[in-house]
Amino acid sequence: MEDIVYLDNAAATRLDERVLEVMKPYLFDTYAVATSQFGYLPGIEAKDALDAARGRMAAALGATLEEFIFTSGSTESSNLAIKGVAMALGEKKGRHIITTRIEDFAVLYSARALEKQGFQVTYLDVDKLGRVDLDRLRSAITPETILVSVQAANQEIGTLQDVAAIAELCQEHGVLFHTDATHSFPRVPLDVRQVPVDLVTVTAHLIHGPKGVGGLYVRKDTPLGKWMDGGFQEFNLRPGSENIPGAVGFAKAVELATPEETARLQGVRDRLIERLLQVPYSQLNGHPTLRLPHNANISFRFVEGESVLLHLDMRGFAVSTGSACFSRSLEASHVILGIGGNHERAHGSVRFTFGRFNKDEDVGAVAEAITEVIERLREISPLGKDR
Amino acid sequence: MPLPYSEKVMEHFRQPRNVGRIEDADAKSIEGSPACGDMVAVYLKVDRESLRIDDIKFESYGCASNIATGSIITELAKGKTLEEAKHITWKQASEALGGLPPIKTHCSILAVDGLRAAIENYEERHGLIREHKPTTIEVIRKRLKRVMNPMVGLDLVRTKVVKDIEIADGVVRVAIDLPADHQFAANIREEISEKIQPLWDVQKIVVEFTE
C-alpha cells in the first residue's frame, strides 16, 4: 500500500512503528498474561504493563484505573455497554432504550437484538446536519428508560453530538448514558470528570494502533451485566486472556495522537473540502464546523459512488462511499438517508478521512483526481444533462 | 486478492464503448432510476429497410457492472437486426464480460433490459407490432418485473410486494403492499406508470398502496 494515497482512515489506519516497538517486548519476551501474576515473575511484569497501559487510557479520559476495561474493539465495547446495561436493569428498572438512526452497526444491531428480547427501542431522528435535538431526546425519555446511547461523532458524515449536554440531560433524568467515541477518541477531547457520561466506547485501530484492541470506560458503580462468559479478567466484566501487547500499543497510540497533529489534519481536511466544493453540483454532508477534524464527506450529483471509487483506485487513491452498490447488503447509507438525503445523494457520497501518514500535498492530488473522475462519469451519465 | 470484477469488466468500465447520446435517435429507452442506484439509457439508429442497428449508444448512472454491461451490449447489438438483437440475453452479455459477481446481477440485467426496451420503443413508434394482443395480467406482471423495489434492489414481483393486478376497460389497477407514505412510494408509482403506459390498450394506471 506504499504507492497509494490512503484516505480511508475511518476504516483502518497504518500501524505506527513506535507503537509496534512498545508492543514487541510483550510479544516475544514477556508474553505471559496478567492472570499468572501469582505464579511467576513474567506474570507480574505482564500485570504491571497492563496496569500501566490501563492507567494511561484512564488518564486520557479523566477516569480512574478501575473505570477502564480493555476489549477486542469498539464492536465488542458497544455490545457490552448496551447489552450489559439491559442485563443489569431490564428486570429491575425498565426495558426502554433510546438511540439514534445514524449510529454505527454495533450500536444499531445491539439495540435490534434487544428488541427481539422484548425491549422497546426509540431511534431518534437527527436534523439535516446529523445533530440530535435535545428536546426530542428529553421527550423520548420515559420512566421505563434505562439507557441512552448516542454516538460522539458519526462514522460517515463526521457530525459531532453535544455529548456534554446529552450527558447532563440523562443525569437529570437518572438514565444511564453511553457514547460511541470510536471515531472521535482521542482527537475530540472528552473528560469524564466534566461530562457525566457513564459508558464510552473507544478503539485503537483508527489512531494508528493495533487492530483487535478497544476499550470501554465504565463509570464507577454503573450497573453492568457480564455479557460474555469466561474468566474473571477486566474486573470480572470482560473474560478472556488479556491482550497485553494490544493494551500497551493502544496506550502508546493515544499518546501519539496529539492535539498538534489533530490541528494539522484539520487544516488539510479544510483545504480538501474547499477544493471539492468547487466541483459543480457537490454538497458537503454533515455539519460544516461541528465535525470530526479528519473527516470530509461530499456528495456529487449524477454519479454513483462505486464507479467513483474504482476510478480513484486506478489513479492510486483509496476512499469510501455510502452508495448501495458498494455495500454488501446493497443498501444505501442509512446515515445519508437519516439526515434526509435521497438515494441519489447517498449513492454519490464520497468519504475522505485523513491520518498521520497523509501528506499535505495529498489534498491537491486527490482534488485533481476526483474532479477528473466526476467529470468523466458525468459525461457518460444520463442524469443532469440539462444542467 | 482478485478484484471482484473480471479483467474484461474492468476494461469495459475503464473504456466504455459506444458511450453517449444520439440526438436524432430513431428509438430510445431509459431503465432504472436514481433511487435504485442504477440507470441506463439506450439510443438506436436503425436502417428502415433492413431493420439493422446502424448505430447504438448508451449512457449509464451506475456501478462498474452496469457500465460494463451497457458497453458490451452495444458491441453485441451493433450491426445486428432488431430481431437478432432482441434475443441477446443477459447470460450472453455476462459471458462476454467473463462473468459478473452474483450480487451485481440486477445492475447488469438493467442494461440488457435497456436494449430490449429501446427495440420495443422502435417497434412501437414505427408500427412494427404486427398484432395487438390485449394486455393481460401476465403482461403487466412481466413489466412489473422491470420495476425495482429500491429497498432491496430486486424487482417488485420477486420481492412479493405486488398484492393484486386488475385490468378493466383499459384501466390497470396495481396494488402494492407498501404504505402510501413509504419513502419510495412516489418513485415506485412513477416507475410502474412508465413501464405500463406504452402498452397500446392501456388508458389509465392506478397504483394503490396499503394503509
Interface residues (C-beta under 8 A of the other chain):
Chain A: F302 V303 E304 E306 S307 L310 M314 S323 A324 C325 F326 R328 L330 A332 L337 N342 H343 E344 H347 E379 I380 S381 P382 L383 K385
Chain B: M10 F13 R14 P16 V19 G20 R21 I30 P34 A35 C36 G37 D38 M39 V40 A41 E59 S60 Y61 G62 C63 A64 S65 N66 I67 I103 K104 C107 P150 V152 G153 Q183
